[in-house]
Amino acid sequence: MTIINYIAYKSEHSLSRIKNAQYYYIYTTLSQDIIKASIAMYIIDLSRNSIKEREANSALYVFLKNWLINLDQGNINLKHSPIWFSIQLAEYLGFKINNNMSPENIYFDLMNGEYIDNDVRHNHIMSEYYSKVLYNYINNTNLDLIDKDDRNKLLDRLLEYYQLHIEGFRRLKSVDVIRKILS
């Protein structure tokens, strides 16, 4: 696997011919490490299922490129990476998770992307416990205390968040692989 820079001739709806291409980054561990490869598959699966725009978005491109390079270079805590990536990608897609937890606002509202003061408005509100787990991820605190079951439940809720904000969002096939690999 590699990242290439290329110049292409563009027809009305697609690329018609590559004019020039050169290597930008050659992955060294993604193809050899099953855990990293599975996480990369999740990153690609979530990105493909979430990105609907066809216009160029250089900030999103750099974000995705940096995530995959950092994953390859081992600069990321692997067991937490699917959740971190999901939280961060939402910001680039326009539905950032608001980090407004307070003593009054202790429940995360998946529909509105913010912490609220009660859990009875609708069915898409996280429990106080999982709202706190999400808060810990956003602030990179107490992550060593979060076990596999809590990570899986939080990932499910984050994917529900994506379903609420992206029309036609499909179930990710890579989630089952991630659960097995990171157990």
N, C-alpha and C positions, 0 to 999 in steps of 0.2 A: 504494500500500500504506500502511496505517496501523495503529496500535494504538489500540483503543478501550477505554474503560471502560464497562461496562454493568451494569445491574441487570435481571435477568430473573426471570420466574415459572418455577418448575421443576415439571415433572410428575414422575411416578415414575421415568422412565428418560431423559428428555431435557428440553431447554429447550422451553417451549411458547410463550412470548411475551416479547419484550423490553419492559421497562417504561420504561427510560431509557438513553440512550447518549450519550457525548461523546468527542471525540478526545482521546487521551492523547499520541500522537506521530505525526507525519506524516513518513514517510520522504522524503528529498529526493534521494538518489543511488542507492538500491537498484534502482529501476526503470530507471535510465538508464545504469548502469555494468554491463556484462556480467560482469565479474569478480566484483563484489560480489553481483550477482544469482545467480550460480552458487554462490558460497559460501553465500548465504542458502538456496538450494535444498538444498545439502548439509546445513546445520544443521537444516532442517525435515525432510528425509528421514531423517536419523539419529535425530532426536527422535521422529518418528512411529513409527519402527520399534522404538524402544527403550522408550518409556514405555508401560507396560501398566496402571499403576494408574489408577483412576477417581476416587480421592479428591483433594481439593484439596491442592496442594503449593505453598505460596506461595514458598518458597525456590527451587524449581525454576523457577517462573514468572518470578521476578525475574532469575534467572540467564539464562534464554533471552531475556527482554526486553532485558536489558543487552547481551548479545552482539549481538543484531540492531541495537540502537541504536548501539553502538560501531562495528559494521561500517559502518553507514550514514554515521556521522560521520567515518570514516577513522582511527579510533583504534587500528586493528589492522593488524599486518603481514600482508598478504593471503596471501602464499605459504605462511606457516606456520599460518594460521588453522584449516584443517580438522584438523590434528593437535592443536593446542592445544585446540580445542573438544572433540574426541573424548576427550582425556585428562581434561578438566575435567568433562564430562558424566558420565563413569563414576562420579565421586565422588557426584554427586547421585542416581545410580541404585543406589548401594549396593555397588559393586565398585571402589572407589578403587584406583589404582595406588600400591603402597607404594614410597616413595622410599628404599629401604634398600640401595642399591648400596654396596659396600665392596670393599676389595682381595680379600676372600674370596668375596663374593657378586657375581659379574660377569655372570650370565646371567638374563634376565628370564623368569620362568615365567608364561605366559599363563593357565594354569588357576588358579593361586593368587594372581596379581596381585602378585608380589614377586620380588625378586632372590634367586637361589640360587647355591650353590657349584659345581654341575656341570650339564652339558647332556644328561644321559643318562636322566633319570627318565621322560620320555614325549616325544611328538612336538610338543608345544606349548611349546617353549622357544626363545627367540630367541638368535641367535648373539651372541657377545661384542660384535661390532661394532655390531649394531643395538640391543643392550641399552644400549650407551654412547650411541648416538644418542637413544634414548628418554630416558635420564638427562639428556642435554643439553637436551631439550625441557622436561622437568619442572623443571629448574633454570634455564632460559632462558640457557644458556651456549653459546658457539661455534656459534650457529645459522647464521651466515654461511658456515660451512664445509660445511653440509649441502646437497648438490645435489639436483636434481629426482628423480633415480632413487632416492636414499636416502629422500627424503620419500615417494615413492610406495610403496616397499617397507615403510616404517614404517607408513604409513596402512593398507596391506593387513594387517599384523600386528595393528594396533589393531582393525580390523574383525573379525579372527579372535578377538580378545579378547572383543569384544561377542558374537560367535556362541557362544562358550563359556559366557557368563554370562547370556544371554537366550534363553529357549526360543522357538523359532520365528523367530529373527532372519533376515531375508531379505537377499539381496544388494541393495545400494543402487544404484539407477539413476544417481544423481547423481555417483557416483565417476568414471565415464568422462568426464563433462563437466568435472569438477574437474581431471582429469589433462590434458585438452586445453587448458583455459583457463589453468592455472597453469604450463604448460610453457615 
